[in-house]
Amino acid sequence: MDDGLKQRLIGALVLVAIAIIFLPSLFSGEQGRRLNTRTQIPSVPEVKPLIIKAPMRVPNMPKAPEPEDMYRLLEEDKPVDMARNKDQVNSKTKVKNNTVPVPVPPALDARAIPKAWAIQVASFNTRSPAEILSTRLKKDGYKAFVHSVVIAKGRVYRVLVGPKIDRLKAQLTKDELDAELKVNSILVKFQP
C-alpha cells in the first residue's frame, strides 16, 4: 500500500473517532450541566433607627472645674520646714526600740479626700523651661507635672513632683531632689 493512502485512511479513522466522541454531546442539549444563576447574597435586612433621647441636665449639679483648676495647690499654705519638725515626725513614725517607720494612715480633709504633699522643685515665668524640667524628672523616675498659677506678678509655671500621701516619704523625695538638682525645693500641701 502506498504511504499516502495509509495516512489518509488513518486520518479518516481519527476524524470518525472524534465525531463519535463529540457529536452526542453537541446534540444532547438539555442533558448538559446548568449553571445555578440564583444569588447567594441574602436580602437587605430591615434596620430600624435607634432614637436616643437628648441628655437631660441634672438640677443643682455643680459645673466641673476647668482642667487647669482640677489639680491646684492651696495658695494659703506655707512651705513646711521639716528640719524643725524632724523630732516630732520621728517620734510619731518609729516603732519603740526600732528604727523602722510605721505607715501613718492618711488624714482626710472636709470632703473625705486624702491630704497629700507635693514637692515644688522650681517656678518659671514661661512654660517651655518648666516642661523641659518636668520631662527630665519623669525620665529620672519621678512623677512630675507642671502647674500654672496666676499670681500678682502674672502667670507662673511650677514644676512639682508627687503627690505623696505620706509626709515623711515626701520629705525623703525632697531631700533626694535637693541633692540631685542642687536646689532648695519646698514641700507644699496638694489638693486635687
MODELLER restraints for C-alpha pairs under 7 A, 6 or more apart:
rsr = mdl.restraints
at = mdl.atoms
rsr.add(forms.Gaussian(group=physical.xy_distance, feature=features.Distance(at['CA:70:A'], at['CA:192:A']), mean=6.17, stdev=0.5))
rsr.add(forms.Gaussian(group=physical.xy_distance, feature=features.Distance(at['CA:71:A'], at['CA:191:A']), mean=6.42, stdev=0.5))
rsr.add(forms.Gaussian(group=physical.xy_distance, feature=features.Distance(at['CA:71:A'], at['CA:192:A']), mean=4.36, stdev=0.5))
rsr.add(forms.Gaussian(group=physical.xy_distance, feature=features.Distance(at['CA:72:A'], at['CA:190:A']), mean=6.88, stdev=0.5))
rsr.add(forms.Gaussian(group=physical.xy_distance, feature=features.Distance(at['CA:72:A'], at['CA:191:A']), mean=5.85, stdev=0.5))
rsr.add(forms.Gaussian(group=physical.xy_distance, feature=features.Distance(at['CA:72:A'], at['CA:192:A']), mean=6.09, stdev=0.5))
rsr.add(forms.Gaussian(group=physical.xy_distance, feature=features.Distance(at['CA:73:A'], at['CA:189:A']), mean=6.49, stdev=0.5))
rsr.add(forms.Gaussian(group=physical.xy_distance, feature=features.Distance(at['CA:73:A'], at['CA:190:A']), mean=5.13, stdev=0.5))
rsr.add(forms.Gaussian(group=physical.xy_distance, feature=features.Distance(at['CA:73:A'], at['CA:191:A']), mean=5.69, stdev=0.5))
rsr.add(forms.Gaussian(group=physical.xy_distance, feature=features.Distance(at['CA:74:A'], at['CA:189:A']), mean=6.66, stdev=0.5))
rsr.add(forms.Gaussian(group=physical.xy_distance, feature=features.Distance(at['CA:74:A'], at['CA:190:A']), mean=6.84, stdev=0.5))
rsr.add(forms.Gaussian(group=physical.xy_distance, feature=features.Distance(at['CA:74:A'], at['CA:191:A']), mean=6.70, stdev=0.5))
rsr.add(forms.Gaussian(group=physical.xy_distance, feature=features.Distance(at['CA:77:A'], at['CA:188:A']), mean=6.86, stdev=0.5))
rsr.add(forms.Gaussian(group=physical.xy_distance, feature=features.Distance(at['CA:77:A'], at['CA:189:A']), mean=6.68, stdev=0.5))
rsr.add(forms.Gaussian(group=physical.xy_distance, feature=features.Distance(at['CA:78:A'], at['CA:188:A']), mean=6.84, stdev=0.5))
rsr.add(forms.Gaussian(group=physical.xy_distance, feature=features.Distance(at['CA:79:A'], at['CA:186:A']), mean=5.62, stdev=0.5))
rsr.add(forms.Gaussian(group=physical.xy_distance, feature=features.Distance(at['CA:79:A'], at['CA:187:A']), mean=5.38, stdev=0.5))
rsr.add(forms.Gaussian(group=physical.xy_distance, feature=features.Distance(at['CA:79:A'], at['CA:188:A']), mean=5.29, stdev=0.5))
rsr.add(forms.Gaussian(group=physical.xy_distance, feature=features.Distance(at['CA:80:A'], at['CA:187:A']), mean=5.55, stdev=0.5))
rsr.add(forms.Gaussian(group=physical.xy_distance, feature=features.Distance(at['CA:80:A'], at['CA:188:A']), mean=6.58, stdev=0.5))
rsr.add(forms.Gaussian(group=physical.xy_distance, feature=features.Distance(at['CA:93:A'], at['CA:101:A']), mean=5.01, stdev=0.5))
rsr.add(forms.Gaussian(group=physical.xy_distance, feature=features.Distance(at['CA:93:A'], at['CA:102:A']), mean=5.06, stdev=0.5))
rsr.add(forms.Gaussian(group=physical.xy_distance, feature=features.Distance(at['CA:93:A'], at['CA:103:A']), mean=6.86, stdev=0.5))
rsr.add(forms.Gaussian(group=physical.xy_distance, feature=features.Distance(at['CA:93:A'], at['CA:104:A']), mean=6.92, stdev=0.5))
rsr.add(forms.Gaussian(group=physical.xy_distance, feature=features.Distance(at['CA:94:A'], at['CA:100:A']), mean=5.87, stdev=0.5))
rsr.add(forms.Gaussian(group=physical.xy_distance, feature=features.Distance(at['CA:94:A'], at['CA:101:A']), mean=4.66, stdev=0.5))
rsr.add(forms.Gaussian(group=physical.xy_distance, feature=features.Distance(at['CA:94:A'], at['CA:102:A']), mean=5.81, stdev=0.5))
rsr.add(forms.Gaussian(group=physical.xy_distance, feature=features.Distance(at['CA:95:A'], at['CA:101:A']), mean=6.64, stdev=0.5))
rsr.add(forms.Gaussian(group=physical.xy_distance, feature=features.Distance(at['CA:95:A'], at['CA:102:A']), mean=6.56, stdev=0.5))
rsr.add(forms.Gaussian(group=physical.xy_distance, feature=features.Distance(at['CA:106:A'], at['CA:114:A']), mean=5.89, stdev=0.5))
rsr.add(forms.Gaussian(group=physical.xy_distance, feature=features.Distance(at['CA:106:A'], at['CA:115:A']), mean=6.62, stdev=0.5))
rsr.add(forms.Gaussian(group=physical.xy_distance, feature=features.Distance(at['CA:106:A'], at['CA:165:A']), mean=6.25, stdev=0.5))
rsr.add(forms.Gaussian(group=physical.xy_distance, feature=features.Distance(at['CA:106:A'], at['CA:166:A']), mean=6.97, stdev=0.5))
rsr.add(forms.Gaussian(group=physical.xy_distance, feature=features.Distance(at['CA:107:A'], at['CA:114:A']), mean=5.68, stdev=0.5))
rsr.add(forms.Gaussian(group=physical.xy_distance, feature=features.Distance(at['CA:107:A'], at['CA:115:A']), mean=5.65, stdev=0.5))
rsr.add(forms.Gaussian(group=physical.xy_distance, feature=features.Distance(at['CA:108:A'], at['CA:114:A']), mean=4.39, stdev=0.5))
rsr.add(forms.Gaussian(group=physical.xy_distance, feature=features.Distance(at['CA:108:A'], at['CA:115:A']), mean=5.57, stdev=0.5))
rsr.add(forms.Gaussian(group=physical.xy_distance, feature=features.Distance(at['CA:109:A'], at['CA:115:A']), mean=6.21, stdev=0.5))
rsr.add(forms.Gaussian(group=physical.xy_distance, feature=features.Distance(at['CA:115:A'], at['CA:165:A']), mean=6.33, stdev=0.5))
rsr.add(forms.Gaussian(group=physical.xy_distance, feature=features.Distance(at['CA:116:A'], at['CA:163:A']), mean=5.91, stdev=0.5))
rsr.add(forms.Gaussian(group=physical.xy_distance, feature=features.Distance(at['CA:116:A'], at['CA:164:A']), mean=5.41, stdev=0.5))
rsr.add(forms.Gaussian(group=physical.xy_distance, feature=features.Distance(at['CA:116:A'], at['CA:165:A']), mean=4.28, stdev=0.5))
rsr.add(forms.Gaussian(group=physical.xy_distance, feature=features.Distance(at['CA:116:A'], at['CA:189:A']), mean=6.02, stdev=0.5))
rsr.add(forms.Gaussian(group=physical.xy_distance, feature=features.Distance(at['CA:116:A'], at['CA:190:A']), mean=5.15, stdev=0.5))
rsr.add(forms.Gaussian(group=physical.xy_distance, feature=features.Distance(at['CA:116:A'], at['CA:191:A']), mean=6.83, stdev=0.5))
rsr.add(forms.Gaussian(group=physical.xy_distance, feature=features.Distance(at['CA:117:A'], at['CA:162:A']), mean=6.90, stdev=0.5))
rsr.add(forms.Gaussian(group=physical.xy_distance, feature=features.Distance(at['CA:117:A'], at['CA:163:A']), mean=5.32, stdev=0.5))
rsr.add(forms.Gaussian(group=physical.xy_distance, feature=features.Distance(at['CA:117:A'], at['CA:164:A']), mean=5.11, stdev=0.5))
rsr.add(forms.Gaussian(group=physical.xy_distance, feature=features.Distance(at['CA:117:A'], at['CA:165:A']), mean=6.07, stdev=0.5))
rsr.add(forms.Gaussian(group=physical.xy_distance, feature=features.Distance(at['CA:117:A'], at['CA:167:A']), mean=6.32, stdev=0.5))
rsr.add(forms.Gaussian(group=physical.xy_distance, feature=features.Distance(at['CA:117:A'], at['CA:170:A']), mean=6.41, stdev=0.5))
rsr.add(forms.Gaussian(group=physical.xy_distance, feature=features.Distance(at['CA:117:A'], at['CA:187:A']), mean=6.72, stdev=0.5))
rsr.add(forms.Gaussian(group=physical.xy_distance, feature=features.Distance(at['CA:117:A'], at['CA:188:A']), mean=5.74, stdev=0.5))
rsr.add(forms.Gaussian(group=physical.xy_distance, feature=features.Distance(at['CA:117:A'], at['CA:189:A']), mean=4.62, stdev=0.5))
rsr.add(forms.Gaussian(group=physical.xy_distance, feature=features.Distance(at['CA:117:A'], at['CA:190:A']), mean=4.98, stdev=0.5))
rsr.add(forms.Gaussian(group=physical.xy_distance, feature=features.Distance(at['CA:118:A'], at['CA:160:A']), mean=6.28, stdev=0.5))
rsr.add(forms.Gaussian(group=physical.xy_distance, feature=features.Distance(at['CA:118:A'], at['CA:161:A']), mean=5.69, stdev=0.5))
rsr.add(forms.Gaussian(group=physical.xy_distance, feature=features.Distance(at['CA:118:A'], at['CA:162:A']), mean=4.79, stdev=0.5))
rsr.add(forms.Gaussian(group=physical.xy_distance, feature=features.Distance(at['CA:118:A'], at['CA:163:A']), mean=4.72, stdev=0.5))
rsr.add(forms.Gaussian(group=physical.xy_distance, feature=features.Distance(at['CA:118:A'], at['CA:164:A']), mean=6.30, stdev=0.5))
rsr.add(forms.Gaussian(group=physical.xy_distance, feature=features.Distance(at['CA:118:A'], at['CA:170:A']), mean=6.87, stdev=0.5))
rsr.add(forms.Gaussian(group=physical.xy_distance, feature=features.Distance(at['CA:118:A'], at['CA:187:A']), mean=5.89, stdev=0.5))
rsr.add(forms.Gaussian(group=physical.xy_distance, feature=features.Distance(at['CA:118:A'], at['CA:188:A']), mean=5.42, stdev=0.5))
rsr.add(forms.Gaussian(group=physical.xy_distance, feature=features.Distance(at['CA:118:A'], at['CA:189:A']), mean=6.18, stdev=0.5))
rsr.add(forms.Gaussian(group=physical.xy_distance, feature=features.Distance(at['CA:118:A'], at['CA:190:A']), mean=5.68, stdev=0.5))
rsr.add(forms.Gaussian(group=physical.xy_distance, feature=features.Distance(at['CA:119:A'], at['CA:160:A']), mean=5.37, stdev=0.5))
rsr.add(forms.Gaussian(group=physical.xy_distance, feature=features.Distance(at['CA:119:A'], at['CA:161:A']), mean=5.10, stdev=0.5))
rsr.add(forms.Gaussian(group=physical.xy_distance, feature=features.Distance(at['CA:119:A'], at['CA:162:A']), mean=6.47, stdev=0.5))
rsr.add(forms.Gaussian(group=physical.xy_distance, feature=features.Distance(at['CA:119:A'], at['CA:174:A']), mean=6.16, stdev=0.5))
rsr.add(forms.Gaussian(group=physical.xy_distance, feature=features.Distance(at['CA:119:A'], at['CA:185:A']), mean=6.52, stdev=0.5))
rsr.add(forms.Gaussian(group=physical.xy_distance, feature=features.Distance(at['CA:119:A'], at['CA:186:A']), mean=5.67, stdev=0.5))
rsr.add(forms.Gaussian(group=physical.xy_distance, feature=features.Distance(at['CA:119:A'], at['CA:187:A']), mean=4.67, stdev=0.5))
rsr.add(forms.Gaussian(group=physical.xy_distance, feature=features.Distance(at['CA:119:A'], at['CA:188:A']), mean=6.18, stdev=0.5))
rsr.add(forms.Gaussian(group=physical.xy_distance, feature=features.Distance(at['CA:120:A'], at['CA:158:A']), mean=6.74, stdev=0.5))
rsr.add(forms.Gaussian(group=physical.xy_distance, feature=features.Distance(at['CA:120:A'], at['CA:159:A']), mean=5.91, stdev=0.5))
rsr.add(forms.Gaussian(group=physical.xy_distance, feature=features.Distance(at['CA:120:A'], at['CA:160:A']), mean=4.46, stdev=0.5))
rsr.add(forms.Gaussian(group=physical.xy_distance, feature=features.Distance(at['CA:120:A'], at['CA:161:A']), mean=6.61, stdev=0.5))
rsr.add(forms.Gaussian(group=physical.xy_distance, feature=features.Distance(at['CA:120:A'], at['CA:185:A']), mean=5.60, stdev=0.5))
rsr.add(forms.Gaussian(group=physical.xy_distance, feature=features.Distance(at['CA:120:A'], at['CA:186:A']), mean=5.26, stdev=0.5))
rsr.add(forms.Gaussian(group=physical.xy_distance, feature=features.Distance(at['CA:120:A'], at['CA:187:A']), mean=6.32, stdev=0.5))
rsr.add(forms.Gaussian(group=physical.xy_distance, feature=features.Distance(at['CA:120:A'], at['CA:188:A']), mean=6.95, stdev=0.5))
rsr.add(forms.Gaussian(group=physical.xy_distance, feature=features.Distance(at['CA:121:A'], at['CA:159:A']), mean=5.64, stdev=0.5))
rsr.add(forms.Gaussian(group=physical.xy_distance, feature=features.Distance(at['CA:121:A'], at['CA:160:A']), mean=5.73, stdev=0.5))
rsr.add(forms.Gaussian(group=physical.xy_distance, feature=features.Distance(at['CA:121:A'], at['CA:185:A']), mean=4.65, stdev=0.5))
rsr.add(forms.Gaussian(group=physical.xy_distance, feature=features.Distance(at['CA:121:A'], at['CA:186:A']), mean=6.80, stdev=0.5))
rsr.add(forms.Gaussian(group=physical.xy_distance, feature=features.Distance(at['CA:122:A'], at['CA:158:A']), mean=5.85, stdev=0.5))
rsr.add(forms.Gaussian(group=physical.xy_distance, feature=features.Distance(at['CA:122:A'], at['CA:159:A']), mean=5.34, stdev=0.5))
rsr.add(forms.Gaussian(group=physical.xy_distance, feature=features.Distance(at['CA:122:A'], at['CA:185:A']), mean=6.94, stdev=0.5))
rsr.add(forms.Gaussian(group=physical.xy_distance, feature=features.Distance(at['CA:123:A'], at['CA:156:A']), mean=6.53, stdev=0.5))
rsr.add(forms.Gaussian(group=physical.xy_distance, feature=features.Distance(at['CA:123:A'], at['CA:157:A']), mean=5.55, stdev=0.5))
rsr.add(forms.Gaussian(group=physical.xy_distance, feature=features.Distance(at['CA:123:A'], at['CA:158:A']), mean=4.30, stdev=0.5))
rsr.add(forms.Gaussian(group=physical.xy_distance, feature=features.Distance(at['CA:123:A'], at['CA:159:A']), mean=6.19, stdev=0.5))
rsr.add(forms.Gaussian(group=physical.xy_distance, feature=features.Distance(at['CA:124:A'], at['CA:130:A']), mean=6.19, stdev=0.5))
rsr.add(forms.Gaussian(group=physical.xy_distance, feature=features.Distance(at['CA:124:A'], at['CA:156:A']), mean=5.65, stdev=0.5))
rsr.add(forms.Gaussian(group=physical.xy_distance, feature=features.Distance(at['CA:124:A'], at['CA:157:A']), mean=5.10, stdev=0.5))
rsr.add(forms.Gaussian(group=physical.xy_distance, feature=features.Distance(at['CA:124:A'], at['CA:158:A']), mean=6.37, stdev=0.5))
rsr.add(forms.Gaussian(group=physical.xy_distance, feature=features.Distance(at['CA:125:A'], at['CA:155:A']), mean=6.70, stdev=0.5))
rsr.add(forms.Gaussian(group=physical.xy_distance, feature=features.Distance(at['CA:125:A'], at['CA:156:A']), mean=4.83, stdev=0.5))
rsr.add(forms.Gaussian(group=physical.xy_distance, feature=features.Distance(at['CA:125:A'], at['CA:157:A']), mean=6.19, stdev=0.5))
rsr.add(forms.Gaussian(group=physical.xy_distance, feature=features.Distance(at['CA:126:A'], at['CA:156:A']), mean=6.84, stdev=0.5))
rsr.add(forms.Gaussian(group=physical.xy_distance, feature=features.Distance(at['CA:126:A'], at['CA:157:A']), mean=6.52, stdev=0.5))
rsr.add(forms.Gaussian(group=physical.xy_distance, feature=features.Distance(at['CA:127:A'], at['CA:157:A']), mean=5.91, stdev=0.5))
rsr.add(forms.Gaussian(group=physical.xy_distance, feature=features.Distance(at['CA:130:A'], at['CA:146:A']), mean=6.55, stdev=0.5))
rsr.add(forms.Gaussian(group=physical.xy_distance, feature=features.Distance(at['CA:130:A'], at['CA:157:A']), mean=6.34, stdev=0.5))
rsr.add(forms.Gaussian(group=physical.xy_distance, feature=features.Distance(at['CA:130:A'], at['CA:158:A']), mean=6.86, stdev=0.5))
rsr.add(forms.Gaussian(group=physical.xy_distance, feature=features.Distance(at['CA:130:A'], at['CA:159:A']), mean=5.95, stdev=0.5))
rsr.add(forms.Gaussian(group=physical.xy_distance, feature=features.Distance(at['CA:131:A'], at['CA:146:A']), mean=6.72, stdev=0.5))
rsr.add(forms.Gaussian(group=physical.xy_distance, feature=features.Distance(at['CA:134:A'], at['CA:144:A']), mean=5.47, stdev=0.5))
rsr.add(forms.Gaussian(group=physical.xy_distance, feature=features.Distance(at['CA:134:A'], at['CA:145:A']), mean=5.85, stdev=0.5))
rsr.add(forms.Gaussian(group=physical.xy_distance, feature=features.Distance(at['CA:134:A'], at['CA:146:A']), mean=6.73, stdev=0.5))
rsr.add(forms.Gaussian(group=physical.xy_distance, feature=features.Distance(at['CA:134:A'], at['CA:159:A']), mean=6.26, stdev=0.5))
rsr.add(forms.Gaussian(group=physical.xy_distance, feature=features.Distance(at['CA:137:A'], at['CA:144:A']), mean=6.13, stdev=0.5))
rsr.add(forms.Gaussian(group=physical.xy_distance, feature=features.Distance(at['CA:138:A'], at['CA:144:A']), mean=5.84, stdev=0.5))
rsr.add(forms.Gaussian(group=physical.xy_distance, feature=features.Distance(at['CA:142:A'], at['CA:161:A']), mean=6.54, stdev=0.5))
rsr.add(forms.Gaussian(group=physical.xy_distance, feature=features.Distance(at['CA:143:A'], at['CA:161:A']), mean=5.44, stdev=0.5))
rsr.add(forms.Gaussian(group=physical.xy_distance, feature=features.Distance(at['CA:143:A'], at['CA:162:A']), mean=5.58, stdev=0.5))
rsr.add(forms.Gaussian(group=physical.xy_distance, feature=features.Distance(at['CA:144:A'], at['CA:159:A']), mean=6.93, stdev=0.5))
rsr.add(forms.Gaussian(group=physical.xy_distance, feature=features.Distance(at['CA:144:A'], at['CA:160:A']), mean=5.54, stdev=0.5))
rsr.add(forms.Gaussian(group=physical.xy_distance, feature=features.Distance(at['CA:144:A'], at['CA:161:A']), mean=4.27, stdev=0.5))
rsr.add(forms.Gaussian(group=physical.xy_distance, feature=features.Distance(at['CA:144:A'], at['CA:162:A']), mean=6.42, stdev=0.5))
rsr.add(forms.Gaussian(group=physical.xy_distance, feature=features.Distance(at['CA:145:A'], at['CA:159:A']), mean=5.89, stdev=0.5))
rsr.add(forms.Gaussian(group=physical.xy_distance, feature=features.Distance(at['CA:145:A'], at['CA:160:A']), mean=5.49, stdev=0.5))
rsr.add(forms.Gaussian(group=physical.xy_distance, feature=features.Distance(at['CA:145:A'], at['CA:161:A']), mean=6.46, stdev=0.5))
rsr.add(forms.Gaussian(group=physical.xy_distance, feature=features.Distance(at['CA:146:A'], at['CA:157:A']), mean=6.36, stdev=0.5))
rsr.add(forms.Gaussian(group=physical.xy_distance, feature=features.Distance(at['CA:146:A'], at['CA:158:A']), mean=5.58, stdev=0.5))
rsr.add(forms.Gaussian(group=physical.xy_distance, feature=features.Distance(at['CA:146:A'], at['CA:159:A']), mean=4.68, stdev=0.5))
rsr.add(forms.Gaussian(group=physical.xy_distance, feature=features.Distance(at['CA:146:A'], at['CA:160:A']), mean=6.23, stdev=0.5))
rsr.add(forms.Gaussian(group=physical.xy_distance, feature=features.Distance(at['CA:147:A'], at['CA:157:A']), mean=5.66, stdev=0.5))
rsr.add(forms.Gaussian(group=physical.xy_distance, feature=features.Distance(at['CA:147:A'], at['CA:158:A']), mean=5.15, stdev=0.5))
rsr.add(forms.Gaussian(group=physical.xy_distance, feature=features.Distance(at['CA:147:A'], at['CA:159:A']), mean=6.48, stdev=0.5))
rsr.add(forms.Gaussian(group=physical.xy_distance, feature=features.Distance(at['CA:148:A'], at['CA:155:A']), mean=6.71, stdev=0.5))
rsr.add(forms.Gaussian(group=physical.xy_distance, feature=features.Distance(at['CA:148:A'], at['CA:156:A']), mean=5.67, stdev=0.5))
rsr.add(forms.Gaussian(group=physical.xy_distance, feature=features.Distance(at['CA:148:A'], at['CA:157:A']), mean=4.38, stdev=0.5))
rsr.add(forms.Gaussian(group=physical.xy_distance, feature=features.Distance(at['CA:148:A'], at['CA:158:A']), mean=6.12, stdev=0.5))
rsr.add(forms.Gaussian(group=physical.xy_distance, feature=features.Distance(at['CA:149:A'], at['CA:155:A']), mean=5.57, stdev=0.5))
rsr.add(forms.Gaussian(group=physical.xy_distance, feature=features.Distance(at['CA:149:A'], at['CA:156:A']), mean=5.44, stdev=0.5))
rsr.add(forms.Gaussian(group=physical.xy_distance, feature=features.Distance(at['CA:149:A'], at['CA:157:A']), mean=6.42, stdev=0.5))
rsr.add(forms.Gaussian(group=physical.xy_distance, feature=features.Distance(at['CA:150:A'], at['CA:156:A']), mean=6.29, stdev=0.5))
rsr.add(forms.Gaussian(group=physical.xy_distance, feature=features.Distance(at['CA:163:A'], at['CA:190:A']), mean=6.60, stdev=0.5))
rsr.add(forms.Gaussian(group=physical.xy_distance, feature=features.Distance(at['CA:164:A'], at['CA:170:A']), mean=5.76, stdev=0.5))
rsr.add(forms.Gaussian(group=physical.xy_distance, feature=features.Distance(at['CA:174:A'], at['CA:185:A']), mean=6.55, stdev=0.5))
rsr.add(forms.Gaussian(group=physical.xy_distance, feature=features.Distance(at['CA:178:A'], at['CA:184:A']), mean=5.59, stdev=0.5))
rsr.add(forms.Gaussian(group=physical.xy_distance, feature=features.Distance(at['CA:178:A'], at['CA:185:A']), mean=6.27, stdev=0.5))
